[in-house]
């Protein structure tokens, strides 16, 4: 079996609030593998811990517990100086392109910055490489002399992607890269990401709450709830045969492209609990329509489904009573 490019094991991240000294349990024991040339989609409601996981993967955050092994090396506790050398291979594209770019730098300088830090190219070689990268992301080279404030949202996101791929990274984390863009621009960015993956072989972690977008770009799906992975598996399997009641509910809220398609919504009571005051047992127990008393006593383990490619954390799965009625 091919060794994973990156292996996250029991990743946990807790934050302490400065005023009240309360503990925010943002991520709680997340484990998954990533392979070269494959895209892992991570979905869940706002506050589920998706962005925190992404930042730990590229070591912008140190985990409270757990490990991240990149090419077999545990990078979770490396000193900052050693992490800096990893930036060649680990890059991130942030959600808001307007705040991710230095407004006082021209676009060409922004794209050249990783090359200046992580390569031995001469000034003229960096200039040529920046133009080559701009063309690869379908960005008009005439825009390289402009400042970020002179570009549209779609153009800015292409600049962010160009900066991220400048060093030919092995893995890219994309945190809601299309959420601030309109639909026509979003389609262009998704086509670009698919093209880049095919051309570079980079692994991608695609974080989003947009289920339609995740389905288009992902090979494997991770479903997060309150900092826990509650279901994982191949994209088609999770979307077509969701096993966890939360995944079923989440997918039922997605609007299909066909306006005449039958909608079978699963409505939930209440709000997602606070990560400061986590419920005992299953994290979904406070809202699950299939909850029973033993769901509230212990955290359910991940259960293998069929051949084990798909897994979900629900104690009802072995007995076949895990499907939410329409």
N, C-alpha and C positions, 0 to 999 in steps of 0.2 A: 504493500500500500504506500502511496506517495506521502511523504512527510509534510505536515502543514507548514506553510510559510510563517504563520503566526498562531500561537496557541495561548488563549486566555484561560486561566484556571482559577476559579473561585474568586473572581475580582470583586472587591468590596471597597466602597468609598463612603465614609461618613464625614460630615462637616459639623463643626461646633459653631453655633450662632454666637456672635461676639457679645451681644447684650445680655441674653438670657442663659447662655452656656448650655443650651439644649442641643441634642444630637440629631442632625438630619441624616437619616439613613437613605442616601440617594441610590446606591447600588449595593445589592446584597447577594454575593456568591454567584456571579455570572461566569459561565464557562462556554467557550466555543472555539472552533478552529477556522482558519482562513487559508485558502490555497491559491497559488499563483494563477492568474488569468480568470479567477472566479469572483463574482460579486455576491456579497452577503447583504441582504436587506434587513434593517432593524426597524421595527414598527412598534407603536404604542402611543398612548395618550401623552399630552404634555405633562411633564413632571415624572415620567416613568423611569428616567435615568439614561435615556439614549445618548444625549450629548456628553454626559459624564463618562460613559463607557468609551465613546469615541476619543475623548481627550486622554483617557488612560492608555488606550491602544497605542497612541503616538507619543506617549510620555509627556504630554503637557500637564498632566496631573499624576502624582504618585498615588498608588492605591493604598488604602488603609490596611488591607490584607489581600492575599492572593498574588498571582504572578502573571506577567506577560512575557512569553518566550518568543523572540523573533529570530528565525533561523537557528533555533536551538539555544539561544542565549537569553537568559532572564534579564530583561531590560527594566523591570519594574523598580529596582532599587539602585540603578546605576547613578553615579554622581552626574551633575549637570554637564560637566565638561565632556564626559563620555557620551552622554545623550546627544550633544551637539553634533557629534560625528555621525549619528544615526539619521540626521535630518536629510541626508542624501537619499535614503531609502524609505523614510516615513514622512509623508506629507498630509496636510489637511486642507480642505476647502470649507470655509465657514459659511454660515447661513446668510449673513448680511454682507453683500459685497461692498456696500457703501462704507461700512465701518472697518472692513478688513484690509483696506488699502490706504497707504499714506497719501493724503490729499495734496501734499507738497512735492511729491515725486512724479515725474513724467512716467507714462506707461512703460516705456522701454527700460527705464531704470528699475522699475518694479520687477519686471520679468528677469532682468539681469542680476538682481540682488542675490538669489540663491547661487548663481554661478560665481559671483564675486566671493561668496563665503565658502563655497564647497568645491571649487575647481581651480585649476591652474591656467585657465584660458587667458590669453592676452585681451586687452581692451577691445581691439578690433574683432577678435574671435568671439568675445561675449556679445558684441553688437550683432554680428552675423547670426549667432545662435539665437538671440532674442527675436530677430526677424523670422528665422526659420520656425521657431516655436509659435509665434503669432500666426503664421500661415497655417500651421498644423491645427490650430483651434479656430480656423476660419475668421481670424481677426484681421481686418484691413491694416496693412503696415503703415498707412497714412496716419492711423490713430496713435502710433507709438510716440509721437512728439506731444501728445495732449496730456492734460492732467485728468485724474479720475472724475472730477466734477464736470467734465465736458463730455462724458460718455453716458450711454443709456445703461439701464440695469442689466440687460442681457450682455452688452459689451463688457461691463465690469466683471460679470461672473466668468466670462471667457478669459479675462485678464487674470482672475484668481486661479482658474484652472491652468492657464499657461504658466503662472508662477509655480504652481504645485508640481507640474511635470517637467520643469526645467532641468532637473538633475536625474531624470529617468528613474523615479522612485519605484520600489518594488510593491509598495502598498500605499493607497490613498484613502483617507477617511473623508467622506462627503457628508457634511452635516446640513441637512435640509437645503441642498444647493439650488433648488428651484422654487422654494416656497414663496419668495418675494417677487417672482416673475409672473407675467401674464402667460396665458396658455400657449400662444403662438411662439413666444420666446422660449418657454419651457420645453417645447417639443424639440427645438433646435439644440438646446443644451443636452437633452437626453440622447439625441442622435450622436452628438459629439462625444459623449462619454462612452457610448457603445463602440464608436470608431476608435477611440483612444485605447480602450481595453483590448480590442482585436490587434491593434498595431504595436502596443507596448507589452502586453502580457501582464500588466499590473493587476494585483488583487485590489478590490474596492470594498469598503464598508459603507453602504448607502443608508443613511439615517433619514427617516421621513415619517410623517403621519399620513401621507397621501398614499393610500393603498393601491390605487391605479398605477401610479408612477413606480412604486416598489415592484409591482408585478411585472412591469415592462422590463426592468433592468436587472432583476435579481435571479440568481441560481438557487440560493438557499435563503430561508426566512427565519429570523429570530423575533419572537413576540415578547415584549417586555410589559410588565405590570408591577408598579411599586418597586422597581429595582430588581425584580426577579425575572428570569426567562421562564415563561409558563408554557411555551410551545416552540418547537423548532423542527425544521425539516425542509425537504426540497420545495421549491416555490409552488409547483403545480399541486403537490400533495396537500400543503397547508391551505392553499386557497380553495381547492376543490373539495377537500375532506377535512375541515378543521375539527380537531378533537377536543380542545379545551373550551369550556363554555364562554370564556372571555374572548377567545379568537373568533368563535361563532358570532358573538355579539358585535365585535369590532367589524367583521366582514359584512354583517347584515346592514351596517350603517353606510356602507359604500354605495354611491349612486352609479348604476351601470350606464354605459353610453346609450343603450336602447331605451328611449322614453316609454316604450310600451312593455318593458320587462316587468314581471311580477316582483314586487318588493315584499320580503318577509323580514320585518324588523323585529329585533329582540330588544325590548326596552329595559333599562336598568333603573333601579331606585337608588337615590342618594348620589353622593359625590365620591370621587376617589379619596381614600383616607389620607391623612397627613403622614408624610414620611418621618415626622417627629414622633408620632404616636401610632406605631404600626399595629394592626390587629394580630391577635394570636392565630397560629395555624396557617391555613391558606390565605395569602394576601388578598384574594378575590372573594373571600367568604362573606364580607359585609354587603356585597352587591349581587352575588351569584344567585340566579333563580333556582338552582339545583342544590343549594347548600343544605347540608345536614349536620347534625351536632358534631360528628367526629371530624368534620372539615375544620372546626375551630380549635382543635386540640394540638395538632402537629403539622409542620410544614410538609406537604405531600411531595414524595420523590418524583423524579421524571420517570415516566413509564414508556417503554418501547412499544411502538405500534407497528404491526405487520413485520417487516424485516428489520426494524430498528432504525431506519433512516429518519423516520418521523418520531418525535418524542413529545410528551406533554405531561404536565404536573397536575393530575386530577385523579383522586382516589376512585372515581366512578368508572374510569376507562376499563379496567379489567372485567367489570360486570356488564359493560355495554349500556350503562344508563347515563352517559355523559352528553347526550344530544339535547339541546334546548328546543322545546316545541315552538313551532311557528305561530 
